[in-house]
Amino acid sequence: MTDEERATILKEGYFYHVTLRENVGSIVANGLDPLRSEPSTYWGWLKGPAVFLCTNRALYSVKAMFDNGLPKQRPRALLRVPASAIARHECDADHSATFAHGLTLLECLEQVGFIVCYGPIPPESVEVVEHQDEHGRWQAGE
């Protein structure tokens, strides 16, 4: 990662990650580990296992992807991670998102707000800020 990319990530302050609510206990205890990600989400698009993150500007779009209120939907949680915990690892544009194909990391940050981090994020850097109830509505806290 270049110095410019690292500086741009740090300027964001925080990034967000959406996960199944049932994963929160493990993440709070162990952190976010790219090796625990589902391989089908990155095969062919990324260099390897990664943690998927978004900027605050992209948060509305990310939550909307999961906020369809379907009764069969498994509730999710929204986690906040300081940019400093992400900038120490290699990061890339989230090429698994169709609208980010071909973008560089800096272009993806600016235009889409989705990135991936190839390194682990320690538990002390992860904060649960919202969760979905059983009807898919976002609520503050765990």
SEPA-732394 format. One line per field, with one value per residue: residue number from 1; y, x, z of N, C-alpha, C in turn. Coordinates in nm, 2 decimals, decimal comma. Each point is the difference from the previous one (the first is absolute). Example, Ala and Ser with C-alpha at 12.3 -4.5 7.8 and 13.67 -1.06 7.14 Angstrom:
resi <- 1;2
n.c2 <- -0,57;0,11
n.c1 <- 1,32;-0,04
n.c3 <- 0,78;-0,07
ca.c2 <- 0,12;0,11
ca.c1 <- -0,09;0,09
ca.c3 <- 0,00;0,00
c.c2 <- 0,12;0,11
c.c1 <- 0,09;-0,08
c.c3 <- 0,00;0,08
# end
This chain:
resi <- 1;2;3;4;5;6;7;8;9;10;11;12;13;14;15;16;17;18;19;20;21;22;23;24;25;26;27;28;29;30;31;32;33;34;35;36;37;38;39;40;41;42;43;44;45;46;47;48;49;50;51;52;53;54;55;56;57;58;59;60;61;62;63;64;65;66;67;68;69;70;71;72;73;74;75;76;77;78;79;80;81;82;83;84;85;86;87;88;89;90;91;92;93;94;95;96;97;98;99;100;101;102;103;104;105;106;107;108;109;110;111;112;113;114;115;116;117;118;119;120;121;122;123;124;125;126;127;128;129;130;131;132;133;134;135;136;137;138;139;140;141;142
n.c2 <- -0,12;0,10;0,10;0,03;-0,13;-0,02;0,11;-0,04;-0,12;0,05;0,07;-0,12;-0,02;-0,04;-0,13;-0,06;-0,10;-0,06;-0,06;-0,13;0,03;-0,12;0,08;0,09;-0,10;-0,08;0,10;0,02;-0,14;-0,02;0,09;0,08;-0,13;0,05;-0,08;0,08;0,07;0,01;-0,11;-0,04;0,07;-0,07;-0,12;0,02;0,06;-0,07;0,05;0,00;-0,07;0,07;0,11;-0,01;0,12;0,09;0,11;0,11;0,05;-0,12;0,04;0,10;0,00;-0,01;0,08;0,08;-0,05;0,03;0,12;-0,13;-0,02;-0,08;-0,06;-0,06;0,13;-0,04;0,04;0,12;0,02;0,12;-0,02;0,07;0,04;0,03;0,10;0,03;-0,08;0,07;0,12;-0,08;-0,04;-0,10;0,10;-0,02;0,03;0,01;-0,08;-0,05;0,13;-0,03;0,10;-0,09;-0,08;-0,02;0,03;0,10;-0,03;0,10;-0,05;-0,12;0,04;0,07;-0,09;-0,10;0,01;-0,10;-0,07;-0,07;-0,07;-0,03;0,09;-0,06;0,02;0,05;-0,08;0,06;-0,03;-0,09;0,08;-0,06;0,06;-0,10;-0,04;-0,10;0,04;-0,08;0,13;0,00;0,05;0,10;-0,04;0,09;-0,02;-0,09
n.c1 <- 0,09;-0,04;0,08;-0,03;0,00;0,11;0,05;-0,04;0,04;0,11;-0,02;-0,04;0,10;-0,11;0,00;-0,09;-0,04;-0,07;-0,05;-0,02;-0,12;-0,02;0,07;-0,08;-0,05;0,01;-0,06;-0,08;-0,01;-0,01;-0,08;0,03;-0,02;0,08;0,07;-0,08;0,04;-0,11;0,07;-0,13;0,02;0,11;-0,03;0,11;-0,03;0,04;0,10;-0,10;-0,01;-0,11;0,02;-0,13;0,03;-0,07;0,00;0,00;0,06;0,06;-0,01;-0,06;0,08;0,10;-0,05;-0,02;0,12;0,01;-0,06;-0,02;0,02;0,07;-0,10;0,04;0,02;0,13;-0,02;0,03;0,13;0,01;0,12;0,05;0,09;0,10;0,01;0,04;-0,10;-0,05;0,05;0,01;-0,11;0,03;-0,04;-0,12;-0,03;-0,12;0,08;-0,05;0,01;-0,10;-0,04;0,09;-0,05;0,12;-0,06;0,08;0,08;0,08;-0,01;0,01;0,10;0,05;-0,01;0,04;0,12;0,03;0,05;0,12;0,01;0,12;0,00;0,04;-0,12;0,08;-0,04;0,11;0,02;-0,08;-0,09;-0,09;-0,05;-0,04;-0,13;-0,03;-0,13;-0,09;-0,04;0,13;-0,05;0,08;0,08;0,02;0,13;0,04
n.c3 <- 0,00;-0,08;0,02;-0,12;-0,03;0,07;-0,05;-0,12;0,03;0,05;-0,11;-0,03;0,09;-0,06;0,01;-0,08;0,08;-0,09;0,11;0,00;0,06;-0,05;-0,08;0,05;0,07;-0,11;-0,07;0,09;0,00;-0,14;-0,03;-0,10;-0,04;-0,10;0,07;0,07;-0,10;-0,06;-0,04;-0,01;0,11;-0,01;-0,02;-0,07;0,11;0,10;0,06;0,09;0,11;0,02;0,07;-0,02;-0,05;0,06;-0,07;0,08;-0,10;0,00;0,12;-0,05;-0,10;0,08;0,09;-0,10;-0,03;0,12;-0,03;-0,04;0,13;-0,08;0,03;-0,11;-0,01;0,01;0,12;-0,03;0,02;0,04;-0,04;0,09;-0,10;0,09;-0,08;0,12;0,03;-0,10;0,02;0,11;-0,07;-0,09;-0,08;-0,04;-0,12;0,04;-0,07;0,11;0,03;-0,07;0,08;0,05;-0,10;0,01;0,11;0,01;0,10;-0,05;-0,13;0,05;0,07;-0,10;-0,09;0,07;0,06;-0,09;0,10;-0,02;0,11;-0,03;0,10;0,11;0,05;0,10;0,10;0,05;-0,13;0,05;-0,05;0,07;-0,11;-0,08;0,01;-0,07;0,02;0,05;-0,01;0,03;0,11;-0,04;0,11;0,09;0,01;0,09
ca.c2 <- 0,12;0,12;0,10;0,07;-0,08;-0,01;0,13;0,01;-0,09;0,07;0,12;-0,04;-0,01;-0,13;-0,08;-0,08;-0,13;-0,07;-0,14;-0,06;0,03;-0,12;0,00;0,11;-0,05;-0,04;0,11;0,09;-0,07;-0,04;0,10;-0,03;-0,07;-0,03;-0,14;-0,05;0,05;-0,10;0,01;0,03;0,15;0,06;-0,08;0,06;0,15;0,05;-0,08;-0,10;0,03;0,14;0,05;0,10;0,12;0,12;0,13;0,05;0,05;-0,12;-0,08;0,00;-0,10;-0,13;-0,04;-0,03;-0,13;-0,10;0,05;-0,02;-0,04;-0,14;-0,08;-0,11;0,06;-0,01;0,14;0,04;0,10;0,10;0,01;0,11;-0,03;0,12;0,00;-0,03;-0,14;-0,05;0,06;-0,07;-0,12;0,02;0,02;0,01;0,03;-0,12;-0,04;-0,09;0,09;0,02;0,14;0,04;-0,07;0,07;0,12;-0,01;0,03;0,14;0,03;-0,07;0,08;0,12;-0,02;-0,11;-0,01;-0,13;-0,05;-0,12;0,00;-0,13;-0,04;-0,01;0,12;-0,06;0,02;0,13;0,10;-0,03;0,05;-0,03;0,13;-0,02;-0,13;-0,02;-0,08;-0,12;0,05;0,06;0,15;0,03;0,06;0,04;-0,10;-0,14
ca.c1 <- -0,09;0,08;-0,02;-0,13;-0,11;-0,01;-0,05;-0,14;-0,07;0,01;-0,09;-0,14;-0,03;-0,06;-0,07;-0,11;-0,01;-0,12;0,01;-0,11;0,00;0,05;0,15;0,05;0,08;0,13;0,08;0,03;0,11;0,11;0,02;-0,04;0,11;-0,04;0,00;-0,13;-0,10;-0,06;0,08;-0,07;-0,02;0,12;0,06;0,00;-0,01;0,10;0,13;-0,02;-0,10;0,00;-0,11;-0,07;-0,02;-0,05;0,02;-0,12;-0,08;-0,06;-0,07;-0,14;-0,01;0,03;-0,11;-0,12;0,02;-0,05;-0,11;-0,12;-0,11;-0,06;-0,01;0,10;0,14;0,07;0,03;0,14;0,05;0,09;0,12;0,09;0,15;0,08;0,08;0,14;0,01;0,00;0,11;0,13;0,00;-0,02;-0,14;-0,03;-0,14;-0,09;-0,03;-0,12;-0,12;0,00;0,02;0,13;0,09;0,10;0,04;0,11;-0,04;-0,04;-0,13;-0,11;-0,03;-0,07;-0,12;-0,09;0,01;0,02;0,14;0,02;0,12;0,05;0,06;-0,10;-0,03;-0,01;-0,13;-0,01;-0,03;-0,13;-0,11;-0,13;-0,07;-0,14;-0,04;-0,14;-0,09;-0,05;-0,07;0,09;0,01;0,12;-0,02;0,13;0,06;0,00
ca.c3 <- 0,00;-0,01;0,11;-0,03;0,03;0,15;0,05;-0,03;0,09;0,13;0,00;0,02;0,14;0,03;-0,11;0,05;-0,05;0,03;0,02;0,07;0,14;0,08;0,00;0,08;0,12;-0,04;-0,05;0,12;0,08;-0,08;-0,10;-0,14;-0,06;-0,14;-0,02;0,03;-0,10;-0,09;-0,12;-0,12;-0,01;-0,06;-0,11;-0,13;0,01;0,09;0,01;0,10;0,10;0,04;0,08;-0,08;0,07;-0,08;0,07;0,06;-0,12;-0,06;0,10;-0,04;-0,11;0,06;0,09;-0,09;-0,06;0,10;0,06;-0,08;0,09;-0,02;0,13;0,00;0,01;0,13;0,05;-0,01;0,08;-0,06;0,08;-0,03;0,02;-0,03;-0,12;0,04;0,01;-0,13;-0,08;0,02;-0,08;-0,14;-0,03;-0,15;-0,04;0,01;-0,14;0,00;-0,03;-0,14;-0,03;0,04;-0,09;-0,07;0,07;0,10;0,13;0,02;-0,07;0,07;0,12;-0,04;-0,08;0,05;0,14;0,04;-0,01;0,07;0,08;-0,01;0,13;0,11;0,08;0,13;0,06;0,07;-0,11;-0,05;0,08;-0,05;0,01;-0,03;-0,04;-0,05;0,08;-0,08;-0,12;-0,09;0,03;0,07;0,13;0,06;0,09;-0,03
c.c2 <- 0,12;0,09;0,08;-0,08;-0,01;0,13;0,02;-0,08;0,06;0,12;-0,04;-0,01;-0,14;-0,07;-0,09;-0,14;-0,06;-0,15;-0,06;0,03;-0,12;-0,01;0,10;-0,05;-0,04;0,11;0,09;-0,07;-0,01;0,11;-0,05;-0,06;-0,04;-0,15;-0,07;0,04;-0,12;0,01;0,04;0,16;0,07;-0,08;0,07;0,15;0,06;-0,08;-0,11;0,04;0,14;0,04;0,12;0,12;0,11;0,13;0,04;0,05;-0,11;-0,08;-0,01;-0,11;-0,15;-0,05;-0,03;-0,14;-0,11;0,04;-0,02;-0,06;-0,14;-0,08;-0,11;0,05;-0,02;0,14;0,02;0,11;0,09;0,03;0,13;-0,03;0,13;-0,02;-0,04;-0,15;-0,06;0,04;-0,08;-0,12;0,04;0,01;0,01;0,05;-0,13;-0,03;-0,10;0,07;0,03;0,14;0,05;-0,07;0,09;0,13;-0,02;0,02;0,14;0,03;-0,06;0,07;0,13;-0,02;-0,09;-0,01;-0,14;-0,04;-0,13;0,01;-0,14;-0,05;-0,01;0,13;-0,05;0,04;0,13;0,11;-0,01;0,05;-0,03;0,13;-0,02;-0,15;0,00;-0,08;-0,11;0,04;0,08;0,15;0,02;0,07;0,03;-0,11;-0,14;-0,06
c.c1 <- 0,09;-0,02;-0,12;-0,12;-0,02;-0,05;-0,15;-0,09;-0,01;-0,09;-0,14;-0,04;-0,05;-0,05;-0,10;0,00;-0,14;0,02;-0,13;0,01;0,05;0,15;0,06;0,08;0,14;0,09;0,04;0,12;0,13;0,04;-0,05;0,12;-0,04;0,00;-0,14;-0,11;-0,04;0,08;-0,08;-0,02;0,13;0,06;-0,01;0,00;0,12;0,13;-0,01;-0,10;0,02;-0,12;-0,06;-0,04;-0,06;0,02;-0,14;-0,09;-0,08;-0,09;-0,15;-0,02;0,02;-0,12;-0,12;0,00;-0,06;-0,13;-0,13;-0,11;-0,06;0,00;0,10;0,14;0,05;0,04;0,16;0,04;0,09;0,12;0,08;0,14;0,07;0,09;0,15;0,02;0,00;0,12;0,13;0,01;-0,02;-0,16;-0,01;-0,14;-0,08;-0,05;-0,11;-0,13;0,00;0,02;0,14;0,11;0,10;0,05;0,13;-0,05;-0,05;-0,13;-0,11;-0,04;-0,08;-0,14;-0,10;0,00;0,01;0,15;0,00;0,14;0,05;0,06;-0,11;-0,01;-0,03;-0,13;-0,02;-0,03;-0,14;-0,11;-0,14;-0,08;-0,15;-0,02;-0,14;-0,08;-0,05;-0,08;0,09;0,02;0,13;-0,03;0,14;0,04;-0,01;-0,13
c.c3 <- 0,00;0,12;-0,03;0,03;0,15;0,06;-0,03;0,09;0,14;0,01;0,02;0,14;0,05;-0,13;0,07;-0,07;0,04;0,01;0,05;0,15;0,08;0,00;0,10;0,12;-0,03;-0,05;0,12;0,08;-0,08;-0,10;-0,14;-0,07;-0,14;-0,03;0,04;-0,10;-0,09;-0,13;-0,13;-0,02;-0,06;-0,11;-0,13;0,00;0,08;0,01;0,10;0,10;0,05;0,09;-0,09;0,09;-0,08;0,08;0,05;-0,12;-0,07;0,09;-0,03;-0,11;0,06;0,08;-0,09;-0,06;0,10;0,07;-0,08;0,08;-0,03;0,13;0,00;0,01;0,14;0,04;-0,01;0,10;-0,07;0,09;-0,05;0,04;-0,03;-0,12;0,03;0,01;-0,14;-0,08;0,02;-0,09;-0,15;-0,02;-0,16;-0,02;0,01;-0,14;0,00;-0,03;-0,15;-0,05;0,03;-0,09;-0,07;0,07;0,09;0,14;0,03;-0,07;0,07;0,13;-0,03;-0,06;0,06;0,15;0,06;-0,01;0,07;0,07;0,01;0,14;0,11;0,08;0,14;0,07;0,07;-0,10;-0,06;0,10;-0,07;0,01;-0,03;-0,03;-0,06;0,09;-0,09;-0,12;-0,10;0,02;0,08;0,13;0,05;0,10;-0,04;0,00
# end
